[in-house]
Amino acid sequence: MTTATTIDTDLVDMMSAVFARHRQQHEPAIGAAPWNTTLWAQLDELGLVRLTGSEATGGSGGSWLEAAELVQAAVWNGVRVPVAEHDLLAGWLLETAGLPVGTARRTVAVLGAYGAASSVPWAREAERIVTVWNDGNTYRVADLATSAFEITEGVNLAEEPRDTVRIDLTALSGTAVDESIVRQFFLRGALVRALQTCAALDRIVDLSVSHASERSQFGRPLAKFQAVQNLVADIAAEAALARAATEAALAVAVRTQWAATDLEFSIAVARSCAGHAASVVVRNAHQVHGAIGTTREHRLHEFTKPALAWRSEFGSVQYWDDKLTDAALAAGRDGLWGLVTG
C-alpha cells in the first residue's frame, strides 16, 4: 500500500467511463445481480480487479485512494460489481496470510462456531471463498473452492447476492493469523460500505437537483417551491456531512497504513454519519421525485435501495452509534473535547 495523497485524474476518468458505458449497454437485472464476467474481464485487462494488490503477486500496486475512486465510480453509475470484496478484502487477506492469490474470482466468509456464515457477498458467483474461522486457539485463513460449501442463496435490499455458506469445520486446515488481522478486515469492510453509501447519496443529490430543476408543477419548476428547496437542501447537507466524515476516515487509514490507534473511532463516525444521512436522503429524495421515483423505470431506486442496504453491512447503524457512545463515555468529561477534535 502506498501513502500517496493525490490521484491521477485520467485514471479516475477512465474508471468512470468504463462503468458509464457498461450501464448504458446493460439495464439492471431483475432479481439478484449477476457477476458480469464480460465487465470483469475488461476490468482485469485494465488492472483494476486487483488494484491494490502488490505487484509481486500480480496486482497493480495502487492505493486505497484509487480503490475508493473505483468503488465509487461503480456506485455512481449504478453498476454492481464486487471489486471491493475481491481486492480490498479477499486479496488483502490472502496476501497478509502469505497465501497465493491467483486470478480466481473471490469473496470472503467469516465462519461462526458451527461452520456457517450469513450474508456472504456474492458467494454463489465466486470461484473461491477466502475463509476465516477460529479453531478455539487462533484465527485461521484458507482459500477454498466454492464447491466445498453448502450455499443457501439470498439477496440484500439492493438485490446483490448475500448468501449463507456452510462447511464442516473439522475438515478445515489453514494459516494462523492474529486477531488484529480479523479486526482490520472488519474495519476495511466497514469503510468500503461507507464509501459506497456516500457515493449513492451523492448520486441521489444529483438526481434530486436535476428532477427539481426540470420538472414543473403549477406553471413553475419544482425548485421554485420553498418546501422542495428545503427537502433538497437537507439532502445535500446530510450527504456532505457523510462524505466529510468518510473521507476523514479514509485519510487516517491511508496516512497511517491502517495502524492509527483511533482508526476505529474515525470509521465509527463515518458509518454513523452515513447511516443516519441515508434515512434523510432517501426519504426526502422520494418526496421530491413523487410517484415516478418509485417506478423501476426511474433510476432513483438504483441508489436509494443500495444506500439503505450498505449502511447495515459490516455493522448496523446502531452498532456504530454504540461504538461512539462507548468512546465518549471512556473519554469522560475532560477528554470528550479532545476526542471530538482529534
SULMO-V312451 format. One line per field, one symbol per residue. phi: phi as a letter, one per 30 degrees, with the letter a starting at -180 (. if undefined). burial: b if it has 9 or more other C-alpha atoms within 8 Angstrom, else e. A space follows every 50 residues. Layout:
# SULMO-V312451
phi = ???
burial = ???
This chain:
# SULMO-V312451
phi = .ccdcbbdddddddedddddddddcbdeddjdddddddddddddddicdb dcddddcjdcidcddddddddddddeciccadddddcdcddddddddicd cicddbbbbcdddcibbchddiedcddbbdcbacdjcadbbbccdeddcd ccdabcddicebcccbadddccbaddbdedddddeddddddedddddddd ddddeedddddddcdcbhiadeddddddedddddeddddddddddddddd dddddchicddcdedddddddddddddedddddddddddidddcddddde ddbdddeddddcchjdededdddddddddddiddcddddddi
burial = beeeeebeeeebeebbeebbebbeeeeeeeebbebeeeebeebbeebbbb bbbbeebbbbbbbbbbbbbbbbbbbbbbbbeebbbbbbbbbbbbbebeee eeeeebbbbebbeebbbebbbbbbebbbbbbbbbeeebbbbbbbbbeebe bebbbbbbbbbbbbbbbeeeeeeeebbeeeebebbbbbbbbbbbbbbbbb bbbbbebbbebbbeebeeeebbbeeeebbebbebbbebbebbbebbebbb ebbbeebbebeebebbbbbbbbbbbbbbbbbbebbbebbeeebbeeebeb bbbbbbbbbbbbbbbbbeebbebbeebbeebeeeebeebeee
